[in-house]
């Protein structure tokens, strides 16, 4: 709650005694009408505008300050507490710790952000569409026939992880709480692998560019999917065997069809 100085209280009291409305006085001093109402009740009870004795230190922020701090950090989750101290309007003497306390009261605490790939609007729409299309799939009837394969680049040097994000509980994956960074950056090592509900392939170290020919020789030959697929009846291949991967040219449907002769492949 906003606090009036002793001089402002006396001025407000004089205006009340002169017949001015509480709402008009509250607008003049930029406080709530309740503040003026309580001032008037206290004066009638004690005959003074001085504060009554109470324990503890007066609150350093007003309701407007608290609202400003909360909204500022909700709009940009990666702002620091010190930046809010500098951006706070009007005269004040706040510390970084005071801002953190107000954020804690609003349910916002500094946490390590989830690191995710840079996603465009189209990427997000495609992910939601794919999820909706496979919403009713079960492990027994569908997922056990699917192999997931992908290449991944592991950086030798990463961020130190000291950056924090102010967020609420269960907001780890909220778009405005994710610290986006490029997938590939700095030195590192690339590996390829495939997984299924029944097992996994060996981990393959990738060196150099990935061409369609290398994709077949180096990757497809390492996955149990090849052993499983080539021994299936031809009539069952089109209905039971699927691979799920990203869509670089080296692993396009045309390339995958060459890897598995007699098995038509399509993009999903």
N, C-alpha and C positions, 0 to 999 in steps of 0.2 A: 504494500500500500504506500502511496506517495506521502511524504511528510512535509508539513509546512513549518517554516521557521517561526520563532516566537513573534517576530514583527508581523509576518503574514497572518498569523492567527488573530492578532489584535485587530488588524485591518479587516479581516473577514468577519470578526465579531461585530465590529462597528457597522459594517454593511448589513448584517443580519438585524441589528437593532434599529437600523434606519428603514427596514422593511424590504430590502432587496431579497429576491428569491434565492434559495440554496443552489438551484441549478445554474443560475447566472453567475453566482460567486464561484462555483466549481469550475465553470468554463474559463473564468478570468484567471484562476490560479492553476489551470490544467491538472485538476485532480478530480476524483469521483465525487458525486453528490453525497455518498455515504461518509466521506471524510468530513465534509462540512456539517453533516447531520450529527456525527459523533462529537465534533467540536462544540456544537451548540448544547448537546445533552450534557457533556462534561462541564461546561461553564455553568449551566443551571444547577448542577449537582454540587460543584466544588467552589464556584465563584472565581475560578482561575482557568487560564488556558495552558498552564504548565503541564508537562507530562506527569502522570502518576508514577510512583516508584515501581520499577520492574526489574527482573533479572535479565542478564544477557546484554549483548551489544545490539544497537539498532541495525536493522536490515540496510545493507549498503545500496540496494537497487530498488527501484520502483516497479510497479506492475508493468509500466510501459517498457522499462529496461528489460525486464524478464521476457516480455513478448518479442522485443526486437532481437534479443540473443537467440531465442528459440527458433524464430522464423528464419533468421539469417543462416543458421546451421542446418535447418531442414531444406533450404533451397540449395545450399552447397555443402555437402557432407564432409568435404576435405579441408574446410577452413580451420585454422588454428584458433585457440582461445585468445592468444595475444592479438590477433588481427581483429577480433571482435571488440577487444578493449579499445583499440585505436579507432574503430569505426563507430563506436557508440556515440550518439549525438548528445550535445549539451555538456555542461560542466559535470565532472564526476571524478572520483578517485577509486577506481576499481582495479583489482589485481587479476592476473590470469586465473588464479585459484577460485576467485569469486565467480568468474564466468563458467568454470568447470562445474562448480556446485549448482549453478542454475541449470546447466545442461543435464546434470544428473537428476535434478528434480523433474525435468521434462522427459526422463527415460532415455537420454542420449549419453552414451559412454564411448570413450575412445577405444577402438578395437582395431586389430589388423584386418585390412580389407581383403576380401576374396579377389584373387587375381584371375582375370578372364581375358579371353581374346577380344580384339576390337570387333564388335558386331554392328553391322549396318541394319537399317530398318528391314531390308529384304531378308537378311540372314535370320532375324528374329521371326519374321512371318513364315519363312520356310520351316523353321524348327517347330513352331506351333502346329503348322499344317501336317508335318510328318508325325508328330506326336498324336494328333487327333486321328490320323489314318490307322495308327497301330494301337489305339487305346484298348481294344478288346482282345488283343493277342495274348495267348497263354504260353507258358513254357512248354507244356506237353504237346500242344498242337502246332505251335508256330516257332517260338524262339529257339528251340533246340535244333532246328534245321537252318539256323542263320549263323554265319561266321562274320565277325567284325574284324576288319584289318585296317591298319593305319600306320603312317610313319610319324615319329615324334622327334623333335629337336630339343635336346637338353643343353641348357646354357652352362658353361663353366663358371661364369660370373653372373650373379643376380643382384637385385636390389637388396639392401641390408635389412629391409623389412621394418624399419623404424617409423615409417609413415603410418598414421592412424586415421581412422574414419569415425566420426560420431554417428552412431546409429542405435536404433532400438533393438530389442530382442527379436529374433526371426527376420531381420532385415539383411542378413549376410549376403544374399544374392539379389537384393534390390538393385536395379540398374544404376541408381545414383550413389550406391555404396560400393561398387566394384571398381577397383583400381585397374584400369585397362592398360595393357602394354603390348607392344608388337610380339607376335608369336616367335619370330626369329630376330635375334639381336645379340651381337658379341660372339665370341668363339664358343664352340660347343661340339656335340656329337649327335648324329642322327641314327636312330634305330627303327626297325620295322618289326611288327608282330601281328598275330591274329589270335582271337579268342572265341570260344564257344562255350555253351553250358557244360559240355563234356570234356573240355581240355583247352590247350593253347599250343601255339606253334613255338618253335625256338626263336630266340631274339636274334635278329640279324643286324649286324653293323653295316650302315650305309656309307659308302665312300663315293664321292663324285655324283654326277647327275643321274637321275633315275629315268631311263628310257624304257620303252615298252619291252624291248628284248631283255634288258637287265631285270625288269620287273618279273618276267617269267622265270628266267634262269636262277635268280638269287632269292626271290621271295616266294613265289607260288610253290616251288619245290620243297619249301621248308614247312608248309602247313599241313596238318593231318587232313584238311578239307580235300586236298587232291587225292590222297589215298582213299578217302571215304567216297568221293564222288565217282571216281573211275570204276569202282566196284559196285555201284548201284545199278539196278535195271534201268535201261534207257527210258522206259515209260514213267519212272518215278523221278527222274532228274528235274524235269521241268516244274514239278509241283513241290518237291521237298527240299531242293538245294537252293540256297540264296547266299549271296555275299553282300555285306554292307560296308561301304568305304566312302571316303571323300571322292571328289571327281577330278583329279588331275588327268591329263592326256595319257599318262603311262598306265593308268588303271581304268581306262574307259571300257565300256561294254565290248567294243571291238577287240581290244587287247585281251580282255578276260575270255572272250570266245576262243581266241587262239590258244590261251592257256589250257582250256578245257574243251577239246574237240568233241563235237556232238552234243554239247550242252549250250543252248541258246542263252545269252546273257542280255539283260536289259538294265537301264539306269533306274534306280528307285530313289 
